[in-house]
Amino acid sequence: MSEPATPLSIPDFRRFIAARFLASFSTLSLVVLIGYQTYDVARSDYGMDRPEAALQLGLLGLAQFIPLFLLTPVAGLAADRFDRRKVVLFANSIDGIIALALALLTLEDALNLPLLFTLAVLHGTARVFNGPALNSIAPNIVPPRLLPRAIALSSTAWQVAAMAGPATGGMLFSISPSLPHFVSAGMLILSGLLTLSIRPIKASQDSRNAHPLRQIMDGGVFVWTNRFLLGCVTLDLFAVLLGGATAMLPVFARDILMVGPEGLGLMRGAPAVGATSMALLLSFRPIETQVGPKMLWAVVIFGAATIGFALSRNFMLSLALLALIGAADMISVFIRNSLVQLKTPDDKRGRVSAISGLAISASNELGEMQSGLAAALLGATGAVVFGGAGAIVVTAIWAWIFPELRRVKTFETQYSEEERT
């Protein structure tokens, strides 16, 4: 049988893309509105001033990170030992329960900070199981030579959801605060049905027979001893941990740019506009040369655009800079994910993806904590400027201590390695 010309000609991949879009649309809307409702409840119901309320956003990020930190080894192992479709369904079910709870609590005006933090912890639990299993499905249904394009298309689906989900959620919230949460619950149910329609993905016999603790250790050792994988994972961890501006968006929307929840939805979706445009371009014209240096330069641009956003007081300019942040991040994600997937054997993909996901989540959730603490000391603008500059410095250091990142020129060698496994 001849190899498919594009990933979209594979029925299972089309189902995978649709399921990912629906789940991402709903959960990203969910997360943005949890942040806004937390900040609003802190300011309105608890009488907190700006720094105190901003600190709550940082603590909210920490609440989402704790289960990720504790359960990552278990989640990676689950993705390698069990049917990855069912692991994804389990995670989506948790998020569906969260969406329904938020809808009902919002409808009854019964939200408070302890409840919001509890739901954030549950969402962190769902994310830790969803990521490794979902990221490991595409290599099982797409030939190695099409994997970079499949990753670009999958990223496009995620980015479109990141653009449409928060913006739609903000608009629905302005109509009825409970409405976007009801919509999210319905979309998660449909996503689960699509995921189950993908052909079963069985774990290898070795994965089923090996001792679970030994498997967890093997996954960690594999990443630690592979300098390229270690460099990729830690670059994302430290650069985005410092450079992320996401946690401060409710502050900019409410108190600096004064654009309210509708503006917050547009701001939260703006990085996805840039990332979606870049992902579409990469799906048709993927990067083929100097992939390592281009990944590093993309992170530098990410940091510089973050500084620009912090200093902007014009809403349209802020949206443009957020879009540039998304485009630069997409280039880095595309290259990094393609190389990591191609360099990892299938029986270890769940565990390696879990470790990578932990780094990404640490950079996001702990980045929100860092931003909240920095904002309490420096103000929201100072915190974001500090973070963008930090991302640039980290990239320069990583280019020096991990020369393997600079030396990767093309994906071709990785295709050959994957096809031999």
C-alpha positions as CSV (number, residue, x, y, z in Angstrom):
1,M,0.0,0.0,0.0
2,S,1.4,3.4,-1.0
3,E,2.1,6.0,1.8
4,P,-0.5,8.7,2.2
5,A,0.3,12.0,0.6
6,T,-0.8,14.1,3.6
7,P,-1.8,13.3,7.2
8,L,-5.3,14.6,6.4
9,S,-5.8,11.7,4.0
10,I,-5.7,9.3,7.0
11,P,-9.2,8.9,8.6
12,D,-7.9,8.3,12.1
13,F,-5.9,11.4,11.9
14,R,-8.9,13.5,10.9
15,R,-10.8,12.1,13.9
16,F,-7.8,12.9,16.1
17,I,-7.7,16.5,14.9
18,A,-11.4,17.0,15.4
19,A,-11.3,15.5,18.9
20,R,-8.3,17.6,19.9
21,F,-9.9,20.8,18.6
22,L,-13.2,20.2,20.6
23,A,-11.4,19.4,23.8
24,S,-8.9,22.2,23.5
25,F,-11.6,24.7,22.6
26,S,-13.6,23.9,25.8
27,T,-10.7,23.5,28.3
28,L,-8.9,26.7,27.2
29,S,-12.2,28.7,27.5
30,L,-12.6,27.0,30.9
31,V,-9.1,28.0,32.1
32,V,-9.3,31.6,31.0
33,L,-12.7,32.1,32.7
34,I,-11.5,30.4,35.9
35,G,-8.7,33.0,36.0
36,Y,-11.0,35.9,35.3
37,Q,-13.6,34.7,37.9
38,T,-10.8,34.1,40.5
39,Y,-9.5,37.7,40.0
40,D,-13.0,39.1,40.0
41,V,-14.1,37.2,43.1
42,A,-10.9,38.2,44.9
43,R,-11.5,41.9,44.1
44,S,-15.3,42.0,44.5
45,D,-16.1,39.5,47.2
46,Y,-12.9,39.5,49.2
47,G,-12.1,43.2,48.8
48,M,-8.5,42.6,47.7
49,D,-6.4,45.3,46.1
50,R,-4.6,44.7,42.8
51,P,-1.4,43.1,44.1
52,E,-3.3,40.8,46.4
53,A,-5.7,39.7,43.7
54,A,-2.8,39.3,41.2
55,L,-1.1,37.0,43.7
56,Q,-4.2,34.8,43.7
57,L,-3.7,34.3,40.0
58,G,-0.2,33.1,40.7
59,L,-1.5,30.8,43.4
60,L,-4.1,29.5,41.0
61,G,-1.3,28.5,38.6
62,L,0.5,26.7,41.5
63,A,-2.7,24.8,42.3
64,Q,-2.9,23.5,38.8
65,F,0.8,22.5,38.8
66,I,0.8,20.5,42.1
67,P,-1.1,17.4,40.6
68,L,1.0,17.7,37.4
69,F,4.2,17.5,39.5
70,L,2.9,14.6,41.6
71,L,1.2,12.5,39.0
72,T,3.4,12.9,35.9
73,P,5.3,9.6,36.3
74,V,1.9,7.8,36.7
75,A,0.4,9.6,33.7
76,G,3.4,8.8,31.4
77,L,3.3,5.1,32.5
78,A,-0.4,5.0,31.8
79,A,0.1,6.3,28.2
80,D,2.7,3.5,27.6
81,R,0.8,0.6,29.3
82,F,-2.8,1.2,28.3
83,D,-4.9,2.1,25.3
84,R,-4.1,5.8,24.8
85,R,-7.6,6.6,23.6
86,K,-9.1,5.5,26.9
87,V,-6.6,7.5,28.9
88,V,-7.6,10.7,26.9
89,L,-11.3,9.9,27.5
90,F,-10.6,9.6,31.3
91,A,-9.0,13.0,31.3
92,N,-11.7,14.6,29.2
93,S,-14.3,13.2,31.6
94,I,-12.7,15.0,34.6
95,D,-12.7,18.3,32.7
96,G,-16.4,17.7,31.7
97,I,-17.3,17.4,35.4
98,I,-15.3,20.6,36.1
99,A,-17.2,22.5,33.4
100,L,-20.6,21.3,34.7
101,A,-19.6,22.3,38.3
102,L,-18.5,25.7,37.2
103,A,-21.7,26.2,35.2
104,L,-24.0,25.3,38.2
105,L,-21.9,27.2,40.8
106,T,-21.8,30.3,38.5
107,L,-25.6,30.0,37.9
108,E,-26.3,29.9,41.7
109,D,-23.7,32.7,42.4
110,A,-22.0,30.3,44.8
111,L,-18.4,30.7,43.7
112,N,-15.6,31.4,46.2
113,L,-11.9,31.1,46.2
114,P,-11.7,27.6,47.9
115,L,-14.0,26.2,45.2
116,L,-12.1,27.8,42.4
117,F,-8.8,26.5,43.7
118,T,-10.3,23.0,44.1
119,L,-11.5,23.0,40.5
120,A,-8.1,24.2,39.4
121,V,-6.4,21.2,41.1
122,L,-8.9,18.8,39.4
123,H,-8.1,20.4,36.0
124,G,-4.4,20.0,36.7
125,T,-5.1,16.3,37.3
126,A,-6.9,16.0,34.0
127,R,-4.2,17.7,32.1
128,V,-1.4,15.5,33.4
129,F,-3.2,12.4,32.1
130,N,-4.4,13.9,28.8
131,G,-1.0,15.3,27.6
132,P,1.2,12.2,27.3
133,A,-1.6,10.0,25.9
134,L,-2.8,12.5,23.4
135,N,0.7,13.5,22.1
136,S,1.6,9.9,21.7
137,I,-1.4,9.0,19.5
138,A,-0.3,10.9,16.3
139,P,2.9,8.9,15.8
140,N,0.8,5.7,16.0
141,I,-1.4,6.7,13.1
142,V,0.9,8.7,10.9
143,P,4.0,7.5,9.0
144,P,7.3,9.0,10.3
145,R,8.0,11.1,7.1
146,L,4.6,12.8,7.6
147,L,5.0,13.4,11.3
148,P,6.3,17.0,11.2
149,R,3.4,18.0,9.0
150,A,1.0,16.1,11.3
151,I,2.4,17.9,14.3
152,A,2.0,21.3,12.5
153,L,-1.6,20.4,11.6
154,S,-2.3,19.2,15.2
155,S,-0.8,22.4,16.5
156,T,-3.0,24.3,14.1
157,A,-6.1,22.7,15.5
158,W,-4.9,23.5,19.0
159,Q,-4.1,27.1,18.1
160,V,-7.4,27.7,16.4
161,A,-9.1,26.4,19.5
162,A,-6.9,28.6,21.6
163,M,-8.0,31.6,19.5
164,A,-11.7,30.8,19.3
165,G,-12.2,29.1,22.7
166,P,-11.3,32.1,25.0
167,A,-12.8,34.7,22.7
168,T,-16.1,32.7,22.4
169,G,-16.0,32.0,26.1
170,G,-15.6,35.7,26.9
171,M,-18.5,36.7,24.6
172,L,-20.8,34.0,26.0
173,F,-19.8,35.0,29.5
174,S,-21.0,38.6,28.8
175,I,-24.4,37.1,27.8
176,S,-24.6,34.7,30.7
177,P,-21.7,33.8,33.0
178,S,-22.7,30.1,33.2
179,L,-23.3,29.6,29.4
180,P,-19.7,29.1,28.3
181,H,-19.2,26.4,30.9
182,F,-22.3,24.5,29.7
183,V,-21.0,24.7,26.1
184,S,-17.6,23.4,27.3
185,A,-19.2,20.3,28.9
186,G,-21.1,19.4,25.7
187,M,-18.0,19.8,23.5
188,L,-16.0,17.5,25.9
189,I,-18.6,14.8,25.5
190,L,-18.4,15.0,21.7
191,S,-14.6,15.0,21.8
192,G,-14.6,11.8,23.9
193,L,-16.8,10.0,21.3
194,L,-14.5,11.0,18.5
195,T,-11.5,9.8,20.4
196,L,-13.0,6.4,20.9
197,S,-13.7,6.1,17.1
198,I,-10.0,6.0,16.4
199,R,-8.7,2.5,16.0
200,P,-7.5,0.9,19.2
201,I,-3.8,1.6,20.1
202,K,-2.4,-1.3,22.1
203,A,0.7,-1.0,24.2
204,S,3.7,-3.2,23.4
205,Q,4.0,-6.5,25.3
206,D,7.2,-5.3,26.8
207,S,5.4,-2.3,28.3
208,R,2.8,-4.6,29.9
209,N,5.3,-7.0,31.3
210,A,7.9,-4.7,32.8
211,H,7.6,-3.6,36.4
212,P,5.9,-0.1,36.6
213,L,8.6,1.4,38.8
214,R,11.3,0.2,36.5
215,Q,9.5,1.7,33.5
216,I,9.2,5.1,35.3
217,M,12.9,5.1,36.0
218,D,13.8,4.0,32.5
219,G,11.8,7.0,31.0
220,G,13.6,9.5,33.2
221,V,17.1,8.0,32.5
222,F,16.4,8.0,28.8
223,V,15.7,11.8,28.8
224,W,18.6,12.5,31.2
225,T,21.2,10.7,29.2
226,N,20.0,12.2,25.8
227,R,21.5,15.6,25.8
228,F,19.4,16.8,22.9
229,L,16.1,15.8,24.6
230,L,17.3,17.2,27.9
231,G,18.3,20.5,26.3
232,C,14.9,20.8,24.5
233,V,12.9,20.0,27.7
234,T,14.8,22.4,30.0
235,L,14.9,25.2,27.4
236,D,11.2,25.3,27.3
237,L,11.0,25.0,31.1
238,F,13.1,28.0,32.0
239,A,12.5,30.3,29.0
240,V,8.7,30.1,29.1
241,L,8.7,30.0,33.0
242,L,10.3,33.5,32.9
243,G,8.8,34.8,29.7
244,G,5.1,34.0,30.0
245,A,2.7,37.0,30.2
246,T,-0.5,34.9,30.3
247,A,-1.0,35.1,34.1
248,M,-1.1,38.8,34.0
249,L,-3.6,39.2,31.2
250,P,-6.6,39.6,33.6
251,V,-4.7,42.5,35.2
252,F,-4.0,44.1,31.9
253,A,-7.6,43.6,30.7
254,R,-9.3,44.9,33.9
255,D,-6.9,47.5,35.2
256,I,-4.4,48.6,32.6
257,L,-6.0,48.4,29.2
258,M,-9.5,48.4,30.8
259,V,-11.1,46.2,28.2
260,G,-13.1,43.8,30.5
261,P,-13.8,40.1,29.9
262,E,-14.5,40.5,26.2
263,G,-11.1,42.2,25.8
264,L,-9.5,39.4,27.9
265,G,-10.9,36.8,25.6
266,L,-9.4,38.6,22.6
267,M,-6.1,39.1,24.3
268,R,-5.9,35.4,25.4
269,G,-6.8,34.4,21.9
270,A,-4.3,36.8,20.2
271,P,-1.2,34.5,20.6
272,A,-3.2,31.8,18.9
273,V,-3.8,34.0,15.9
274,G,-0.1,34.3,15.3
275,A,0.5,30.7,16.2
276,T,-2.3,29.4,13.9
277,S,-1.0,31.4,10.9
278,M,2.5,30.1,11.5
279,A,1.2,26.5,12.0
280,L,-0.7,26.6,8.8
281,L,2.3,27.9,7.0
282,L,4.5,25.1,8.5
283,S,2.0,22.4,7.6
284,F,2.4,23.3,3.9
285,R,6.0,24.6,4.0
286,P,7.7,23.0,7.0
287,I,11.1,24.2,8.1
288,E,13.7,21.9,6.5
289,T,17.1,23.5,7.1
290,Q,18.9,25.0,10.2
291,V,16.2,23.7,12.4
292,G,18.2,24.0,15.6
293,P,19.3,27.6,15.2
294,K,15.8,28.6,14.1
295,M,14.3,27.1,17.2
296,L,16.7,29.1,19.4
297,W,16.1,32.4,17.5
298,A,12.3,31.9,17.8
299,V,12.6,31.9,21.6
300,V,14.6,35.1,21.5
301,I,11.8,36.8,19.4
302,F,9.3,35.4,21.9
303,G,11.1,37.2,24.8
304,A,11.5,40.5,22.9
305,A,7.8,40.5,21.9
306,T,6.9,39.9,25.6
307,I,8.8,43.0,26.6
308,G,7.0,45.0,24.0
309,F,3.6,43.8,25.2
310,A,4.4,44.8,28.8
311,L,5.2,48.4,27.7
312,S,2.3,48.8,25.3
313,R,-0.7,50.9,26.4
314,N,-2.5,50.6,23.1
315,F,-5.0,47.7,22.9
316,M,-4.4,47.0,19.2
317,L,-0.6,47.1,19.5
318,S,-0.9,44.8,22.5
319,L,-2.9,42.3,20.4
320,A,-0.3,42.5,17.6
321,L,2.5,41.8,20.0
322,L,0.6,38.9,21.6
323,A,0.2,37.5,18.0
324,L,3.9,37.8,17.4
325,I,4.5,35.9,20.7
326,G,2.3,33.1,19.5
327,A,4.0,32.9,16.1
328,A,7.5,32.7,17.6
329,D,6.4,30.1,20.1
330,M,4.8,28.1,17.3
331,I,8.1,27.8,15.4
332,S,9.9,26.6,18.6
333,V,7.1,24.1,19.4
334,F,7.0,22.7,15.9
335,I,10.8,22.1,15.7
336,R,11.1,20.8,19.3
337,N,8.0,18.5,19.1
338,S,9.0,17.0,15.8
339,L,12.5,16.2,16.9
340,V,11.5,14.9,20.3
341,Q,8.9,12.6,18.7
342,L,11.3,11.3,16.1
343,K,14.1,10.7,18.5
344,T,11.9,8.7,21.0
345,P,11.0,5.0,20.6
346,D,7.2,4.4,20.6
347,D,7.4,2.3,23.8
348,K,8.8,5.3,25.6
349,R,6.8,8.1,24.0
350,G,4.2,8.3,26.8
351,R,6.9,8.7,29.5
352,V,9.0,11.1,27.5
353,S,5.9,13.1,26.6
354,A,5.0,13.2,30.3
355,I,8.4,14.6,31.2
356,S,8.2,17.1,28.4
357,G,4.6,18.0,29.5
358,L,5.8,18.5,33.0
359,A,8.4,20.9,31.8
360,I,5.8,22.8,29.7
361,S,3.3,22.8,32.6
362,A,5.9,23.9,35.0
363,S,6.9,26.7,32.7
364,N,3.2,27.7,32.4
365,E,1.8,27.1,35.9
366,L,5.0,28.0,37.9
367,G,5.5,30.9,35.4
368,E,2.1,32.1,36.5
369,M,3.2,31.8,40.2
370,Q,6.4,33.7,39.3
371,S,4.5,36.4,37.5
372,G,2.1,36.8,40.4
373,L,4.9,37.2,42.9
374,A,6.9,39.5,40.6
375,A,3.8,41.6,40.0
376,A,3.3,42.0,43.8
377,L,6.8,43.4,43.9
378,L,7.3,45.1,40.6
379,G,3.7,45.6,39.3
380,A,2.3,43.8,36.3
381,T,4.3,45.7,33.8
382,G,7.6,45.2,35.6
383,A,6.9,41.5,36.0
384,V,6.3,40.9,32.3
385,V,9.4,43.0,31.3
386,F,11.5,41.0,33.7
387,G,10.2,37.7,32.3
388,G,10.8,38.6,28.6
389,A,14.3,39.6,29.3
390,G,14.8,36.4,31.3
391,A,13.7,34.3,28.3
392,I,16.3,35.9,26.1
393,V,19.1,35.4,28.7
394,V,18.1,31.7,29.2
395,T,18.2,31.1,25.4
396,A,21.7,32.5,25.1
397,I,22.9,30.3,28.0
398,W,21.3,27.1,26.6
399,A,22.8,27.7,23.2
400,W,26.2,27.6,24.9
401,I,25.8,24.7,27.3
402,F,23.8,22.5,24.9
403,P,25.6,22.9,21.5
404,E,23.5,19.9,20.3
405,L,20.6,22.3,19.9
406,R,22.6,24.5,17.5
407,R,24.0,21.6,15.5
408,V,20.7,20.1,14.3
409,K,20.3,21.1,10.7
410,T,17.5,19.0,9.3
411,F,14.8,16.4,10.2
412,E,16.1,13.9,7.6
413,T,18.5,12.0,10.0
414,Q,15.6,11.7,12.4
415,Y,13.3,10.1,9.8
416,S,15.9,7.4,9.2
417,E,16.3,6.7,12.9
418,E,12.5,6.5,13.4
419,E,12.0,4.2,10.4
420,R,14.7,1.8,11.7
421,T,12.9,1.4,15.1
